[in-house]
Amino acid sequence: SLLAKQAHWNLYGPRFRSIHLQLDEVVTTARAFADTVAERAAALGVSPDGRADTIAAGTRLPAFPPGWRK
């Protein structure tokens, strides 16, 4: 959800509004799913680790470059 928020804040152009709204949906869904998974892990006795550096180290997604994107 952090990458989607980064994109959400840094996009511009003619399709900005529709992409902006869609990214809001992506973030909401990702956060809800992450919460569900973390709560299930805790119920199974596994300590969830949602720190940004831990998530970034394990992701397959490419980094979102800094600055504005069209």
N, CA, C and O atoms as a CHARMM CRD file, in Angstrom:
* protein
*
  280
    1    1 SER  N      0.81400  -1.19900   0.00000 PROA 1      0.00000
    2    1 SER  CA     0.00000   0.00000   0.00000 PROA 1      0.00000
    3    1 SER  C      0.85900   1.26500   0.00000 PROA 1      0.00000
    4    1 SER  O      0.41600   2.32000  -0.45300 PROA 1      0.00000
    5    2 LEU  N      2.09500   1.15500   0.51200 PROA 2      0.00000
    6    2 LEU  CA     2.97500   2.33400   0.51000 PROA 2      0.00000
    7    2 LEU  C      3.33700   2.76600  -0.90700 PROA 2      0.00000
    8    2 LEU  O      3.36600   3.96000  -1.20800 PROA 2      0.00000
    9    3 LEU  N      3.61200   1.79600  -1.77600 PROA 3      0.00000
   10    3 LEU  CA     3.93700   2.14100  -3.16600 PROA 3      0.00000
   11    3 LEU  C      2.73200   2.75200  -3.88000 PROA 3      0.00000
   12    3 LEU  O      2.87900   3.69300  -4.66000 PROA 3      0.00000
   13    4 ALA  N      1.56600   2.22500  -3.61700 PROA 4      0.00000
   14    4 ALA  CA     0.36200   2.77500  -4.24100 PROA 4      0.00000
   15    4 ALA  C      0.10300   4.19900  -3.75900 PROA 4      0.00000
   16    4 ALA  O     -0.32000   5.04800  -4.54300 PROA 4      0.00000
   17    5 LYS  N      0.35000   4.46900  -2.48100 PROA 5      0.00000
   18    5 LYS  CA     0.18700   5.82900  -1.96800 PROA 5      0.00000
   19    5 LYS  C      1.22100   6.76400  -2.58400 PROA 5      0.00000
   20    5 LYS  O      0.90400   7.91200  -2.89700 PROA 5      0.00000
   21    6 GLN  N      2.44600   6.29400  -2.76100 PROA 6      0.00000
   22    6 GLN  CA     3.47900   7.11700  -3.39900 PROA 6      0.00000
   23    6 GLN  C      3.03600   7.50500  -4.81200 PROA 6      0.00000
   24    6 GLN  O      3.16000   8.66300  -5.21300 PROA 6      0.00000
   25    7 ALA  N      2.52600   6.53800  -5.55100 PROA 7      0.00000
   26    7 ALA  CA     2.02300   6.82800  -6.89300 PROA 7      0.00000
   27    7 ALA  C      0.82900   7.77900  -6.82100 PROA 7      0.00000
   28    7 ALA  O      0.73300   8.72400  -7.60300 PROA 7      0.00000
   29    8 HSD  N     -0.06500   7.52800  -5.89300 PROA 8      0.00000
   30    8 HSD  CA    -1.27000   8.33900  -5.69100 PROA 8      0.00000
   31    8 HSD  C     -0.91600   9.82000  -5.49800 PROA 8      0.00000
   32    8 HSD  O     -1.59600  10.69600  -6.03200 PROA 8      0.00000
   33    9 TRP  N      0.12900  10.09200  -4.74600 PROA 9      0.00000
   34    9 TRP  CA     0.52100  11.47200  -4.43500 PROA 9      0.00000
   35    9 TRP  C      1.31900  12.13800  -5.54900 PROA 9      0.00000
   36    9 TRP  O      1.41300  13.36500  -5.58200 PROA 9      0.00000
   37   10 ASN  N      1.89300  11.36100  -6.46000 PROA 10     0.00000
   38   10 ASN  CA     2.84600  11.92800  -7.41300 PROA 10     0.00000
   39   10 ASN  C      2.46800  11.78300  -8.88000 PROA 10     0.00000
   40   10 ASN  O      3.31700  11.97400  -9.75100 PROA 10     0.00000
   41   11 LEU  N      1.24300  11.45800  -9.16800 PROA 11     0.00000
   42   11 LEU  CA     0.80300  11.35600 -10.55800 PROA 11     0.00000
   43   11 LEU  C      0.12400  12.64300 -11.01200 PROA 11     0.00000
   44   11 LEU  O     -0.48900  13.35200 -10.21500 PROA 11     0.00000
   45   12 TYR  N      0.24200  12.92700 -12.28800 PROA 12     0.00000
   46   12 TYR  CA    -0.47000  14.05800 -12.87900 PROA 12     0.00000
   47   12 TYR  C     -0.74900  13.73800 -14.33600 PROA 12     0.00000
   48   12 TYR  O     -0.21800  12.76300 -14.86900 PROA 12     0.00000
   49   13 GLY  N     -1.55400  14.52600 -14.97000 PROA 13     0.00000
   50   13 GLY  CA    -1.85400  14.31800 -16.38200 PROA 13     0.00000
   51   13 GLY  C     -3.34000  14.20400 -16.62500 PROA 13     0.00000
   52   13 GLY  O     -4.14000  14.33600 -15.69900 PROA 13     0.00000
   53   14 PRO  N     -3.71500  13.95700 -17.87900 PROA 14     0.00000
   54   14 PRO  CA    -5.12700  13.97000 -18.25800 PROA 14     0.00000
   55   14 PRO  C     -5.96400  12.87100 -17.59300 PROA 14     0.00000
   56   14 PRO  O     -7.17000  13.04400 -17.41600 PROA 14     0.00000
   57   15 ARG  N     -5.35400  11.76100 -17.22800 PROA 15     0.00000
   58   15 ARG  CA    -6.10800  10.66900 -16.58600 PROA 15     0.00000
   59   15 ARG  C     -5.89300  10.64700 -15.07600 PROA 15     0.00000
   60   15 ARG  O     -6.18900   9.65200 -14.41500 PROA 15     0.00000
   61   16 PHE  N     -5.37700  11.74500 -14.53900 PROA 16     0.00000
   62   16 PHE  CA    -5.04200  11.81400 -13.11600 PROA 16     0.00000
   63   16 PHE  C     -6.19500  11.37900 -12.22400 PROA 16     0.00000
   64   16 PHE  O     -6.02300  10.51200 -11.36800 PROA 16     0.00000
   65   17 ARG  N     -7.36100  11.97000 -12.41500 PROA 17     0.00000
   66   17 ARG  CA    -8.47800  11.73900 -11.49700 PROA 17     0.00000
   67   17 ARG  C     -8.88000  10.27100 -11.43000 PROA 17     0.00000
   68   17 ARG  O     -9.05400   9.73200 -10.33600 PROA 17     0.00000
   69   18 SER  N     -9.03100   9.62000 -12.56500 PROA 18     0.00000
   70   18 SER  CA    -9.46400   8.21700 -12.55500 PROA 18     0.00000
   71   18 SER  C     -8.40000   7.31300 -11.93300 PROA 18     0.00000
   72   18 SER  O     -8.73000   6.39300 -11.18500 PROA 18     0.00000
   73   19 ILE  N     -7.13700   7.56700 -12.23700 PROA 19     0.00000
   74   19 ILE  CA    -6.05900   6.76100 -11.65200 PROA 19     0.00000
   75   19 ILE  C     -5.95500   7.03300 -10.15400 PROA 19     0.00000
   76   19 ILE  O     -5.76300   6.10700  -9.36500 PROA 19     0.00000
   77   20 HSD  N     -6.07800   8.28600  -9.76600 PROA 20     0.00000
   78   20 HSD  CA    -6.02700   8.68900  -8.36000 PROA 20     0.00000
   79   20 HSD  C     -7.09000   7.93500  -7.55500 PROA 20     0.00000
   80   20 HSD  O     -6.79500   7.39000  -6.49200 PROA 20     0.00000
   81   21 LEU  N     -8.30600   7.90500  -8.05500 PROA 21     0.00000
   82   21 LEU  CA    -9.39900   7.20800  -7.37500 PROA 21     0.00000
   83   21 LEU  C     -9.17200   5.70100  -7.33500 PROA 21     0.00000
   84   21 LEU  O     -9.45700   5.05100  -6.33000 PROA 21     0.00000
   85   22 GLN  N     -8.66400   5.15300  -8.42400 PROA 22     0.00000
   86   22 GLN  CA    -8.39500   3.71500  -8.45700 PROA 22     0.00000
   87   22 GLN  C     -7.30100   3.34300  -7.45900 PROA 22     0.00000
   88   22 GLN  O     -7.38900   2.30700  -6.79900 PROA 22     0.00000
   89   23 LEU  N     -6.28000   4.17300  -7.34500 PROA 23     0.00000
   90   23 LEU  CA    -5.21900   3.90000  -6.37600 PROA 23     0.00000
   91   23 LEU  C     -5.74700   3.96100  -4.94700 PROA 23     0.00000
   92   23 LEU  O     -5.27500   3.21500  -4.08900 PROA 23     0.00000
   93   24 ASP  N     -6.71700   4.83200  -4.67300 PROA 24     0.00000
   94   24 ASP  CA    -7.36000   4.83800  -3.35200 PROA 24     0.00000
   95   24 ASP  C     -7.98700   3.47800  -3.05400 PROA 24     0.00000
   96   24 ASP  O     -7.87300   2.96800  -1.94000 PROA 24     0.00000
   97   25 GLU  N     -8.64300   2.89800  -4.04700 PROA 25     0.00000
   98   25 GLU  CA    -9.25600   1.57500  -3.87200 PROA 25     0.00000
   99   25 GLU  C     -8.19500   0.50200  -3.64200 PROA 25     0.00000
  100   25 GLU  O     -8.36800  -0.37200  -2.79300 PROA 25     0.00000
  101   26 VAL  N     -7.10700   0.56700  -4.39100 PROA 26     0.00000
  102   26 VAL  CA    -6.01300  -0.40000  -4.23000 PROA 26     0.00000
  103   26 VAL  C     -5.45600  -0.32500  -2.81000 PROA 26     0.00000
  104   26 VAL  O     -5.24800  -1.35500  -2.17000 PROA 26     0.00000
  105   27 VAL  N     -5.21700   0.88000  -2.32200 PROA 27     0.00000
  106   27 VAL  CA    -4.66300   1.06800  -0.97900 PROA 27     0.00000
  107   27 VAL  C     -5.62000   0.53100   0.08000 PROA 27     0.00000
  108   27 VAL  O     -5.19800  -0.17500   0.99600 PROA 27     0.00000
  109   28 THR  N     -6.89100   0.85600  -0.03500 PROA 28     0.00000
  110   28 THR  CA    -7.88000   0.38300   0.93400 PROA 28     0.00000
  111   28 THR  C     -7.93300  -1.14100   0.96500 PROA 28     0.00000
  112   28 THR  O     -7.95700  -1.73900   2.04100 PROA 28     0.00000
  113   29 THR  N     -7.95200  -1.76700  -0.19900 PROA 29     0.00000
  114   29 THR  CA    -7.99800  -3.22500  -0.28700 PROA 29     0.00000
  115   29 THR  C     -6.72200  -3.85400   0.26400 PROA 29     0.00000
  116   29 THR  O     -6.78600  -4.82800   1.01500 PROA 29     0.00000
  117   30 ALA  N     -5.57700  -3.31000  -0.10000 PROA 30     0.00000
  118   30 ALA  CA    -4.29500  -3.85400   0.36700 PROA 30     0.00000
  119   30 ALA  C     -4.17500  -3.75200   1.88200 PROA 30     0.00000
  120   30 ALA  O     -3.71000  -4.68900   2.53300 PROA 30     0.00000
  121   31 ARG  N     -4.58500  -2.63800   2.44000 PROA 31     0.00000
  122   31 ARG  CA    -4.49400  -2.46200   3.89700 PROA 31     0.00000
  123   31 ARG  C     -5.43600  -3.40500   4.63500 PROA 31     0.00000
  124   31 ARG  O     -5.07400  -3.95100   5.67700 PROA 31     0.00000
  125   32 ALA  N     -6.62900  -3.59800   4.11100 PROA 32     0.00000
  126   32 ALA  CA    -7.57400  -4.52500   4.73700 PROA 32     0.00000
  127   32 ALA  C     -7.04200  -5.95200   4.67500 PROA 32     0.00000
  128   32 ALA  O     -7.13300  -6.69500   5.65300 PROA 32     0.00000
  129   33 PHE  N     -6.49100  -6.33400   3.53400 PROA 33     0.00000
  130   33 PHE  CA    -5.93200  -7.67600   3.38300 PROA 33     0.00000
  131   33 PHE  C     -4.74100  -7.86900   4.31700 PROA 33     0.00000
  132   33 PHE  O     -4.62000  -8.91400   4.95700 PROA 33     0.00000
  133   34 ALA  N     -3.86200  -6.87200   4.39900 PROA 34     0.00000
  134   34 ALA  CA    -2.69600  -6.96300   5.28300 PROA 34     0.00000
  135   34 ALA  C     -3.13400  -7.12200   6.73300 PROA 34     0.00000
  136   34 ALA  O     -2.53000  -7.88900   7.48300 PROA 34     0.00000
  137   35 ASP  N     -4.17300  -6.40700   7.13200 PROA 35     0.00000
  138   35 ASP  CA    -4.68000  -6.51000   8.49500 PROA 35     0.00000
  139   35 ASP  C     -5.23100  -7.90300   8.76700 PROA 35     0.00000
  140   35 ASP  O     -4.98200  -8.47600   9.82800 PROA 35     0.00000
  141   36 THR  N     -5.97500  -8.44600   7.81700 PROA 36     0.00000
  142   36 THR  CA    -6.52900  -9.79200   7.96400 PROA 36     0.00000
  143   36 THR  C     -5.41900 -10.83100   8.09800 PROA 36     0.00000
  144   36 THR  O     -5.48200 -11.70200   8.96500 PROA 36     0.00000
  145   37 VAL  N     -4.40600 -10.73900   7.24400 PROA 37     0.00000
  146   37 VAL  CA    -3.29100 -11.69200   7.27600 PROA 37     0.00000
  147   37 VAL  C     -2.51500 -11.56600   8.58400 PROA 37     0.00000
  148   37 VAL  O     -2.15800 -12.57700   9.19000 PROA 37     0.00000
  149   38 ALA  N     -2.24900 -10.33600   9.02600 PROA 38     0.00000
  150   38 ALA  CA    -1.49800 -10.13000  10.26400 PROA 38     0.00000
  151   38 ALA  C     -2.26300 -10.67100  11.47400 PROA 38     0.00000
  152   38 ALA  O     -1.66900 -11.28800  12.35900 PROA 38     0.00000
  153   39 GLU  N     -3.56600 -10.44300  11.51300 PROA 39     0.00000
  154   39 GLU  CA    -4.36400 -10.96200  12.62200 PROA 39     0.00000
  155   39 GLU  C     -4.40100 -12.48300  12.61600 PROA 39     0.00000
  156   39 GLU  O     -4.37400 -13.10900  13.67600 PROA 39     0.00000
  157   40 ARG  N     -4.46400 -13.07800  11.43800 PROA 40     0.00000
  158   40 ARG  CA    -4.45200 -14.54300  11.34200 PROA 40     0.00000
  159   40 ARG  C     -3.10400 -15.09500  11.77800 PROA 40     0.00000
  160   40 ARG  O     -3.04300 -16.09400  12.49400 PROA 40     0.00000
  161   41 ALA  N     -2.02300 -14.45100  11.35100 PROA 41     0.00000
  162   41 ALA  CA    -0.68400 -14.88200  11.76300 PROA 41     0.00000
  163   41 ALA  C     -0.55800 -14.83000  13.28400 PROA 41     0.00000
  164   41 ALA  O     -0.04700 -15.76500  13.89900 PROA 41     0.00000
  165   42 ALA  N     -1.02200 -13.74100  13.88600 PROA 42     0.00000
  166   42 ALA  CA    -0.95200 -13.60900  15.34100 PROA 42     0.00000
  167   42 ALA  C     -1.76600 -14.70300  16.03000 PROA 42     0.00000
  168   42 ALA  O     -1.34000 -15.24700  17.04800 PROA 42     0.00000
  169   43 ALA  N     -2.93400 -15.02500  15.47900 PROA 43     0.00000
  170   43 ALA  CA    -3.76900 -16.08400  16.04800 PROA 43     0.00000
  171   43 ALA  C     -3.07600 -17.43900  15.98400 PROA 43     0.00000
  172   43 ALA  O     -3.32500 -18.31100  16.81700 PROA 43     0.00000
  173   44 LEU  N     -2.20400 -17.61300  14.99000 PROA 44     0.00000
  174   44 LEU  CA    -1.46000 -18.87100  14.83700 PROA 44     0.00000
  175   44 LEU  C     -0.15300 -18.86500  15.61800 PROA 44     0.00000
  176   44 LEU  O      0.59800 -19.84000  15.57900 PROA 44     0.00000
  177   45 GLY  N      0.12500 -17.76400  16.33200 PROA 45     0.00000
  178   45 GLY  CA     1.33500 -17.68700  17.14400 PROA 45     0.00000
  179   45 GLY  C      2.54400 -17.11900  16.42900 PROA 45     0.00000
  180   45 GLY  O      3.66200 -17.21600  16.93600 PROA 45     0.00000
  181   46 VAL  N      2.34300 -16.53100  15.26700 PROA 46     0.00000
  182   46 VAL  CA     3.43800 -15.91900  14.50600 PROA 46     0.00000
  183   46 VAL  C      3.34500 -14.41000  14.69200 PROA 46     0.00000
  184   46 VAL  O      2.28800 -13.81600  14.47900 PROA 46     0.00000
  185   47 SER  N      4.45000 -13.79500  15.09000 PROA 47     0.00000
  186   47 SER  CA     4.45900 -12.34900  15.28500 PROA 47     0.00000
  187   47 SER  C      4.52900 -11.63800  13.93400 PROA 47     0.00000
  188   47 SER  O      5.52400 -11.77500  13.22300 PROA 47     0.00000
  189   48 PRO  N      3.49100 -10.88100  13.56500 PROA 48     0.00000
  190   48 PRO  CA     3.52500 -10.17200  12.28500 PROA 48     0.00000
  191   48 PRO  C      4.57600  -9.06200  12.30500 PROA 48     0.00000
  192   48 PRO  O      4.76600  -8.39600  13.32300 PROA 48     0.00000
  193   49 ASP  N      5.24500  -8.87000  11.19400 PROA 49     0.00000
  194   49 ASP  CA     6.25400  -7.81500  11.08000 PROA 49     0.00000
  195   49 ASP  C      5.86900  -6.90200   9.92500 PROA 49     0.00000
  196   49 ASP  O      6.18900  -7.18400   8.77000 PROA 49     0.00000
  197   50 GLY  N      5.18700  -5.81800  10.23500 PROA 50     0.00000
  198   50 GLY  CA     4.71000  -4.90000   9.21300 PROA 50     0.00000
  199   50 GLY  C      5.55200  -3.64900   9.07600 PROA 50     0.00000
  200   50 GLY  O      5.08900  -2.64900   8.52800 PROA 50     0.00000
  201   51 ARG  N      6.78700  -3.68900   9.56700 PROA 51     0.00000
  202   51 ARG  CA     7.65500  -2.51300   9.43700 PROA 51     0.00000
  203   51 ARG  C      7.98800  -2.27400   7.97000 PROA 51     0.00000
  204   51 ARG  O      8.19300  -3.21400   7.20200 PROA 51     0.00000
  205   52 ALA  N      8.03700  -1.00100   7.59600 PROA 52     0.00000
  206   52 ALA  CA     8.25800  -0.63900   6.18900 PROA 52     0.00000
  207   52 ALA  C      9.53700  -1.25100   5.63600 PROA 52     0.00000
  208   52 ALA  O      9.54800  -1.72300   4.49900 PROA 52     0.00000
  209   53 ASP  N     10.62000  -1.25300   6.41800 PROA 53     0.00000
  210   53 ASP  CA    11.88100  -1.80600   5.89800 PROA 53     0.00000
  211   53 ASP  C     11.78800  -3.31600   5.69000 PROA 53     0.00000
  212   53 ASP  O     12.39700  -3.84900   4.76300 PROA 53     0.00000
  213   54 THR  N     11.03900  -4.00600   6.53500 PROA 54     0.00000
  214   54 THR  CA    10.85300  -5.45100   6.36700 PROA 54     0.00000
  215   54 THR  C     10.04100  -5.74500   5.11000 PROA 54     0.00000
  216   54 THR  O     10.38100  -6.63700   4.33200 PROA 54     0.00000
  217   55 ILE  N      8.97600  -4.99300   4.92400 PROA 55     0.00000
  218   55 ILE  CA     8.13300  -5.17500   3.73800 PROA 55     0.00000
  219   55 ILE  C      8.92800  -4.86200   2.47400 PROA 55     0.00000
  220   55 ILE  O      8.86700  -5.61200   1.50000 PROA 55     0.00000
  221   56 ALA  N      9.67200  -3.75900   2.48600 PROA 56     0.00000
  222   56 ALA  CA    10.45800  -3.35700   1.31000 PROA 56     0.00000
  223   56 ALA  C     11.50700  -4.40600   0.95800 PROA 56     0.00000
  224   56 ALA  O     11.76300  -4.65800  -0.22000 PROA 56     0.00000
  225   57 ALA  N     12.11000  -5.01500   1.96700 PROA 57     0.00000
  226   57 ALA  CA    13.15000  -6.01700   1.71500 PROA 57     0.00000
  227   57 ALA  C     12.58000  -7.28200   1.07100 PROA 57     0.00000
  228   57 ALA  O     13.28900  -7.98700   0.35200 PROA 57     0.00000
  229   58 GLY  N     11.30200  -7.56800   1.32700 PROA 58     0.00000
  230   58 GLY  CA    10.72400  -8.80300   0.81900 PROA 58     0.00000
  231   58 GLY  C      9.83800  -8.66000  -0.40200 PROA 58     0.00000
  232   58 GLY  O      9.28900  -9.65300  -0.87800 PROA 58     0.00000
  233   59 THR  N      9.68500  -7.45500  -0.92000 PROA 59     0.00000
  234   59 THR  CA     8.77000  -7.26200  -2.04400 PROA 59     0.00000
  235   59 THR  C      9.42600  -7.58500  -3.38500 PROA 59     0.00000
  236   59 THR  O     10.64000  -7.45900  -3.55000 PROA 59     0.00000
  237   60 ARG  N      8.60600  -7.99800  -4.32100 PROA 60     0.00000
  238   60 ARG  CA     9.07500  -8.20800  -5.70000 PROA 60     0.00000
  239   60 ARG  C      8.76300  -6.99800  -6.57200 PROA 60     0.00000
  240   60 ARG  O      9.18500  -6.93200  -7.72700 PROA 60     0.00000
  241   61 LEU  N      8.03300  -6.05400  -6.02400 PROA 61     0.00000
  242   61 LEU  CA     7.66900  -4.86300  -6.78900 PROA 61     0.00000
  243   61 LEU  C      8.87500  -3.94700  -6.95500 PROA 61     0.00000
  244   61 LEU  O      9.67400  -3.79900  -6.03000 PROA 61     0.00000
  245   62 PRO  N      9.01000  -3.33700  -8.11600 PROA 62     0.00000
  246   62 PRO  CA    10.10400  -2.37200  -8.28100 PROA 62     0.00000
  247   62 PRO  C      9.81700  -1.11800  -7.46100 PROA 62     0.00000
  248   62 PRO  O      8.66100  -0.79200  -7.19100 PROA 62     0.00000
  249   63 ALA  N     10.87100  -0.42700  -7.07300 PROA 63     0.00000
  250   63 ALA  CA    10.70400   0.81500  -6.32800 PROA 63     0.00000
  251   63 ALA  C     10.01300   1.85100  -7.20500 PROA 63     0.00000
  252   63 ALA  O     10.27100   1.93100  -8.40700 PROA 63     0.00000
  253   64 PHE  N      9.14300   2.63500  -6.60300 PROA 64     0.00000
  254   64 PHE  CA     8.50600   3.73200  -7.33300 PROA 64     0.00000
  255   64 PHE  C      9.47500   4.90200  -7.29700 PROA 64     0.00000
  256   64 PHE  O      9.87600   5.33400  -6.21600 PROA 64     0.00000
  257   65 PRO  N      9.85800   5.42300  -8.45500 PROA 65     0.00000
  258   65 PRO  CA    10.86300   6.48800  -8.46800 PROA 65     0.00000
  259   65 PRO  C     10.34200   7.76600  -7.80500 PROA 65     0.00000
  260   65 PRO  O      9.13900   8.02500  -7.82300 PROA 65     0.00000
  261   66 PRO  N     11.23100   8.55500  -7.22800 PROA 66     0.00000
  262   66 PRO  CA    10.80100   9.80100  -6.60700 PROA 66     0.00000
  263   66 PRO  C     10.37100  10.83000  -7.64900 PROA 66     0.00000
  264   66 PRO  O     10.74800  10.74800  -8.81800 PROA 66     0.00000
  265   67 GLY  N      9.58700  11.78300  -7.20900 PROA 67     0.00000
  266   67 GLY  CA     9.18100  12.87200  -8.08500 PROA 67     0.00000
  267   67 GLY  C      7.87500  12.60000  -8.80200 PROA 67     0.00000
  268   67 GLY  O      7.25500  11.55000  -8.63400 PROA 67     0.00000
  269   68 TRP  N      7.47600  13.56800  -9.60300 PROA 68     0.00000
  270   68 TRP  CA     6.21400  13.50500 -10.34000 PROA 68     0.00000
  271   68 TRP  C      6.27900  12.48900 -11.47800 PROA 68     0.00000
  272   68 TRP  O      7.32500  12.30400 -12.10100 PROA 68     0.00000
  273   69 ARG  N      5.16000  11.84000 -11.73700 PROA 69     0.00000
  274   69 ARG  CA     5.04800  10.87000 -12.82700 PROA 69     0.00000
  275   69 ARG  C      3.81300  11.17800 -13.64000 PROA 69     0.00000
  276   69 ARG  O      2.74100  11.42700 -13.08800 PROA 69     0.00000
  277   70 LYS  N      3.96200  11.16200 -14.95100 PROA 70     0.00000
  278   70 LYS  CA     2.82900  11.40900 -15.84300 PROA 70     0.00000
  279   70 LYS  C      2.35600  10.10600 -16.44000 PROA 70     0.00000
  280   70 LYS  O      1.40600  10.09400 -17.22300 PROA 70     0.00000
